[in-house]
Amino acid sequence: MSIEKVGVLGCGLMGSGIAQVCAQAGLKTMVKEIDQKFIDKGFGVINKNLQRAADKGKITGEKKDEILSNLKGTLEFEDLKDCDLIIEAVPELLDVKNGMYSTLAGICPEKTIFASNTSSLTVVAMAAATGRPDRLCGMHFFNPVPMMRLVEVVKTIATSQETIDSCFEFCRKIGKSPILAKDRSGFIVNRLLIPYMLDAITVLEEGLASTEDIDKGIMLGLNHPMGPLTLADFVGLDTFIEVCDIMFNEFHEKRFSAPPLLKKMVLAGYYGRKSGKGFYDYSGEKPVPTDLGI
Ligand SMILES: NC(=O)c1ccc[n+]([C@@H]2O[C@H](COP(=O)([O-])OP(=O)(O)OC[C@H]3O[C@@H](n4cnc5c(N)ncnc54)[C@H](O)[C@@H]3O)[C@@H](O)[C@H]2O)c1
């Protein structure tokens, strides 16, 4: 099935990026949120990204307007009824995701494919709520979506090959490189990445090295574009701890358990970039390591 009209659930960090790349690929994109203020915020980020591209001469002013005209925001599920594909990027809470799928199951036609951007839940846990297990898969994008080329397409035991083929074609259409992953918590990339990031926090907590030296070590020693603590701030420590907890519950392995320092930071409201403070403090001109009392 060729995908022409896309629905996106959630216009946060990931949903706004997903909406942007769909609109850039010329697809009509409807974004559903719970409050107009979140649509305004997400569309504001998209506008800024496109303006930056226009300023650098990567796109023309007309192209920017054309991309923005492909985007619409809504607070009503009904407005998603004629979408070929709905990509869900709401918080990492199974009940919230399933509540939305149940509502949409009664609104969208049989042909509509549902895809979850979950980082850590098993996708099949959403199958019953969708009422179409063969047309549900995972579509795991990476942050920041406009820049990162990878999408993990996740096949559950019930996903049809036709759904996977349509999603691979869609990913290529929006300029991404899809890879196939099985439906096990964390898929491929987070299965490897999460223990590494948690280890970096433990190294900091044990006083083995400073925040800056941990990040510098990985950047200069392994040629990563950013260190693990900067990356954690970028992901959002609230989202990160949810992912760790889900993976720990799935595998019961210590390497997925959140260290006390991470728990304390989330309790203190240190969510990273989005709250202005995490492993670094973003209130000044450039980020400086936060004093975490270590
Ligand atoms: N942050 C990352 O780096 C990252 C990377 C890959 C995947 N993910 C996954 O993407 C999903 C979203 O994460 P995020 O970082 O964008 O979160 P976020 O908190 O930035 O955005 C979530 C958005 O969903 C909205 N929302 C909540 N309930 C809703 C509802 N019922 N209807 C419509 N919108 C609703 C919220 O208002 C919010 O704007 C999660 O499943 C997360 O695990 C996150």
The ligand as an SDF file (V2000), in Angstrom:
LIG
                    3D

 44 48  0  0  0  0  0  0  0  0999 V2000
   13.2160   11.3810   23.2750 N   0  0  0  0  0  0  0  0  0  0  0  0
   13.8590   10.5410   22.4770 C   0  0  0  0  0  0  0  0  0  0  0  0
   15.0760   10.6860   22.2100 O   0  0  0  0  0  0  0  0  0  0  0  0
   13.1130    9.3910   21.8340 C   0  0  0  0  0  0  0  0  0  0  0  0
   13.7480    8.6780   20.7910 C   0  0  0  0  0  0  0  0  0  0  0  0
   13.0380    7.6320   20.1540 C   0  0  0  0  0  0  0  0  0  0  0  0
   11.7470    7.3100   20.5880 C   0  0  0  0  0  0  0  0  0  0  0  0
   11.1690    8.0120   21.6000 N   0  0  0  0  0  0  0  0  0  0  0  0
    9.7870    7.6540   21.9900 C   0  0  0  0  0  0  0  0  0  0  0  0
    8.8890    8.5700   21.3810 O   0  0  0  0  0  0  0  0  0  0  0  0
    7.7300    8.7330   22.2300 C   0  0  0  0  0  0  0  0  0  0  0  0
    7.5520   10.2080   22.5350 C   0  0  0  0  0  0  0  0  0  0  0  0
    8.7130   10.6830   23.1890 O   0  0  0  0  0  0  0  0  0  0  0  0
    9.0970   12.2510   23.1850 P   0  0  0  0  0  0  0  0  0  0  0  0
   10.5070   12.3210   23.6370 O   0  0  0  0  0  0  0  0  0  0  0  0
    8.6990   12.8890   21.8960 O   0  0  0  0  0  0  0  0  0  0  0  0
    8.1240   12.7750   24.3460 O   0  0  0  0  0  0  0  0  0  0  0  0
    7.5970   14.2730   24.6020 P   0  0  0  0  0  0  0  0  0  0  0  0
    7.1850   14.3000   26.0260 O   0  0  0  0  0  0  0  0  0  0  0  0
    8.5570   15.2780   24.0810 O   0  0  0  0  0  0  0  0  0  0  0  0
    6.2810   14.3640   23.6630 O   0  0  0  0  0  0  0  0  0  0  0  0
    5.1090   13.6200   23.8700 C   0  0  0  0  0  0  0  0  0  0  0  0
    3.9310   14.4770   23.4100 C   0  0  0  0  0  0  0  0  0  0  0  0
    2.7460   13.6640   23.4130 O   0  0  0  0  0  0  0  0  0  0  0  0
    1.6820   14.4900   23.7900 C   0  0  0  0  0  0  0  0  0  0  0  0
    0.5540   13.6640   24.2540 N   0  0  0  0  0  0  0  0  0  0  0  0
    0.3770   13.0810   25.4590 C   0  0  0  0  0  0  0  0  0  0  0  0
   -0.7990   12.4140   25.4770 N   0  0  0  0  0  0  0  0  0  0  0  0
   -1.3560   12.5950   24.2650 C   0  0  0  0  0  0  0  0  0  0  0  0
   -2.5740   12.1840   23.6710 C   0  0  0  0  0  0  0  0  0  0  0  0
   -3.4330   11.4250   24.3470 N   0  0  0  0  0  0  0  0  0  0  0  0
   -2.8330   12.5990   22.3980 N   0  0  0  0  0  0  0  0  0  0  0  0
   -1.9420   13.3410   21.6950 C   0  0  0  0  0  0  0  0  0  0  0  0
   -0.7660   13.7660   22.2170 N   0  0  0  0  0  0  0  0  0  0  0  0
   -0.4950   13.3930   23.4720 C   0  0  0  0  0  0  0  0  0  0  0  0
    2.2420   15.3860   24.8790 C   0  0  0  0  0  0  0  0  0  0  0  0
    1.4510   16.5710   25.0280 O   0  0  0  0  0  0  0  0  0  0  0  0
    3.6490   15.6750   24.3320 C   0  0  0  0  0  0  0  0  0  0  0  0
    3.6820   16.8700   23.5760 O   0  0  0  0  0  0  0  0  0  0  0  0
    7.9680    7.8340   23.4370 C   0  0  0  0  0  0  0  0  0  0  0  0
    7.3460    6.5920   23.2160 O   0  0  0  0  0  0  0  0  0  0  0  0
    9.4810    7.6910   23.4770 C   0  0  0  0  0  0  0  0  0  0  0  0
    9.8980    6.5060   24.1150 O   0  0  0  0  0  0  0  0  0  0  0  0
   11.8100    9.0470   22.2270 C   0  0  0  0  0  0  0  0  0  0  0  0
  1  2  1  0
  2  3  2  0
  2  4  1  0
  4  5  1  0
  4 44  2  0
  5  6  2  0
  6  7  1  0
  7  8  2  0
  8  9  1  0
  8 44  1  0
  9 10  1  0
  9 42  1  0
 10 11  1  0
 11 12  1  0
 11 40  1  0
 12 13  1  0
 13 14  1  0
 14 15  2  0
 14 16  1  0
 14 17  1  0
 17 18  1  0
 18 19  2  0
 18 20  1  0
 18 21  1  0
 21 22  1  0
 22 23  1  0
 23 24  1  0
 23 38  1  0
 24 25  1  0
 25 26  1  0
 25 36  1  0
 26 27  1  0
 26 35  1  0
 27 28  2  0
 28 29  1  0
 29 30  1  0
 29 35  2  0
 30 31  1  0
 30 32  2  0
 32 33  1  0
 33 34  2  0
 34 35  1  0
 36 37  1  0
 36 38  1  0
 38 39  1  0
 40 41  1  0
 40 42  1  0
 42 43  1  0
M  CHG  2   8   1  16  -1
M  END
$$$$
